[in-house]
């Protein structure tokens, strides 16, 4: 017997042990995307950060809902509706930079106490690493961002904090927080994606250089990604990885490596 359009959601609620009377915190009721589409004020360039923050709040509401915290979810939705109704409230945000830095620091991961933790690549059951270029099916961005990155000698280098794709010369990059795992990431290195390898479980990415050679990689010079237009800096940075490839002719000739970066 075919279930009616109305009966199908009811069956789902019953299967989850939730009665219709408890179906609270309907995130779609906030109509955020509809508001963004229809409101010229929300679409204004100066409000793009507000829209991003509203979507972050919506994600938070969803997480609260999944944990059964429906009342808290409803409160977040009320905040979303309030900001949608008055986008100008975004201009009243706290501008105290010191206080903002303190609040942001509370959300930063802390350095792993073990430092450069040795991995398990030498274990008898370790499977061969896979080159990014030979991977199939492809990787999603959410599989890369936040993943740990290890050196060729299987020591922690850092974690992927961002991915840059679509440069004019078709070089794509992973921005890796350096100096350890679970750290704020103010110091980062820029790794060409094509030179990364990944384990079979796709849980760890590996450079083709040792932990000692990582110190020769220059730190990302700015947090505003101006380095993307600095061809000289990118050429020097890319050459470090390029020179270590088994088939350098496939990627073009490498330039000499720079001096070792001073240890902190």
N, C-alpha and C positions, 0 to 999 in steps of 0.2 A: 504494500500500500504506500502510495506516495505521501511524504510528509509535507504539509502545507508550509508556506513561507513563514507564518507566525509560529507554527509548532516547532520548527527546527531550532530556533534559539532557545525555546523553552526546554527542549530535550537536552541541549548543551548545558544549560544552567543546572538541570537536575543531575546530569552526569557529574558535574563538578561539586555537587552537594550544596549548591547555592539556589535559594528560592528567588523568584522574581522580586520579592519585596526587599531583598538585600542587594540588588543589582545597582549599587551606588557608584559614584565617581565615574561617570561616563565621559571619558576624555574628549570624545568627539563633540560633546556639548559646548566645549570652549570655542569651537569653530575658529581655531587659530589660523589655519591656512586660508580659510575663506576670507578672514579679516585682512590678511596680508595681500591677497589677490584684489580685494575691493577697496582698500584704504590707500589713497595716494600718500598720506602722511607716513604710514608704515613702510611704504615702498621708497620713501625718500632716502637718498644716500646717507644722510646723517643719522638715520635710524636703523641702518643695517645691523649694527651691534645689538640694538634692542630686539630685533627680530631673532637674531641668533640666541640671545639670552632667553627669549620667550620659548623657543624650541627646546632649550636646555631645561627650562622649568617643566615643559610638557613631558620630557623624558623622565624627569624626577617624579612627576605625578604617576607615570606608568609604573615606575619601580615601586613606589609606595603601594599602588594597587596590587601589584603582583605579590607583595608580602602581606596583603590583607589589611593594610593600614588605610582603610577607605576614608576615614574622617580626615586624616592628614592629606590624603590625595585631594579631597574636596577643597581643603584650605588652599592648596597650591593652585588648583583650578580657579578659585576665587581671585587669587593674585594675578593669574594670567588674564582673566576677564577685566580686571581693574586696569591693568597696563594696556590692554587692547583699547579700552574705552578712552584712556588718556595717555597717549604716547608721549606727551610732553613731560610726564612724570620721570621719564628716563633722564631728562636734563637736570633733575633735582637730586641725582645720585650723589653719594658721598665722594668728594673730590680730595679728601685727605690722603695723599700718596703714601705716607708712612703707615697709616692705619690700613690702607688697601694692601700694601705689601705684607703686613703682618697677617691679614686675613688670608691672602693667597698662600703664604708660607705654610699655613695650617693644612693646606691640601696637597702640599708637595710630598712625594715619596721620600723616605729617608735612605741614606746610604746603607747598603747591605753590610752588616757587621763583619761578614766573612771576607770582604774585599774581593780580590780576584779569585773567586772560587773555581777550582779545577772541575771540569766536567767529566763525562763518562765516555768520551769518544774511544778510549782505549779498552773498553770492556769487550769481551769476546763476542757478544751478540750485537755489537754496534753495526748498523747498516750504513752503506756508503752515502755520502752527502749528494744532494742533487743541485745542479746548477740552475739558477733562476731561469736562464734561457732554455733549459731543457725540461722545465716543469710542465706537467699537464695533469689535471686541468690547472688553469692559472690561479694566481693568488688574489684574494680580495684584500682591499686596503685594511679592513679591520683585522685581517690575519697578520698584517705586518706591523701596524702601529701598536706599540706596547710590548712587542715581542723582544726577547733577549737577543743580544748579538755577542758572539764569541769570536775569539781570535783563532788562527789556524792551530795554535797549541791548546785550544779548548779552554781559554780563560775568559772570564767575563770582561767585555769591553763596555757594554752599556745596554740601553734599550732604545728601540726606534721611537722617536717622538713625532716625526712627521715624514711625509712622502711628497716629493715634488715630481710631477710628470709633465710631459708635453713641452720640453724646451725645444727651441728652434733646431738645435743640432741633434735632437732625439736622445739626449742623455737624461735619464731619470735617476733620481737620488733618494736615498734614505738618510734622514737626519738622525744621528745616533748620539744620545746623551753619553758623554765619555766620562772617564775616571771612575767607573764602577757601575753597578746595577742598582736601581731604585734610588736614584739621586735626583736633585732638582733639574739638572740638565742645562745649567747656564753655560757650561762648556760643552760644545757638541762638535762632532766631526761629520763631514758630508761624504757619504759612501755611494758611488755609482751602483745602482741596482744590479746592473749586468754582471758585476763582480762578486755578488753575494751567492752563497750556497745555503741550502736549507736541509734540515734533517727530514727523515721520512714522515715524522709526525707533524711537521710544520710548526714545531714549538720553539725552535731555536734557529737563528741565522748565523752564518759563519763567514768571516772574512777569509781571504786567502793569504793573509799576512799574520805574523806572530805578534804576541803582545808587546814585544820589544819594538817591532817595526811600527806598531800603531803610534808610538811616540813620534814618529816622523811625519805623521799626518797632521797638517795644520788645523787649528781649531777654526770653526765657522766664524768668520770675521764680524758678522753683524746678525742681530735677531730680526731685522726687517727684510732679510733675503735680498739685499742689494747685491750680494755676491753673485747672484744669478746673471747679472749683466756685466760682471767683471770677468772678461774672458781670460785675462792673464792669470787671475787667481784660480779659476776653474781648471785651466790647462795644467797648472802646477799640481793642483790637488788630484786631478784625474790621472796624471802621469804616475803618481805613486802606486796606484792600484794597477794601472795599465802595464807597468814594467814587470809586474809579477805574474802576468797571465801566461799560460803555457803556449798560447798562439798570439803573440803580440801583433803579427802581421794582420790578423783578423780585425784588430781594433785600431791599427795605425801605429806609427813609431812612437816610442815613449821618450820623454825628455828627462834630463838628469833629476835625481831626487834631491830635495832640499835638505838642509842640515837637520839633525835631530832636534825635536822640540825640547826645551828645558823642562825637566820634571818639576812638578809643584811640590 
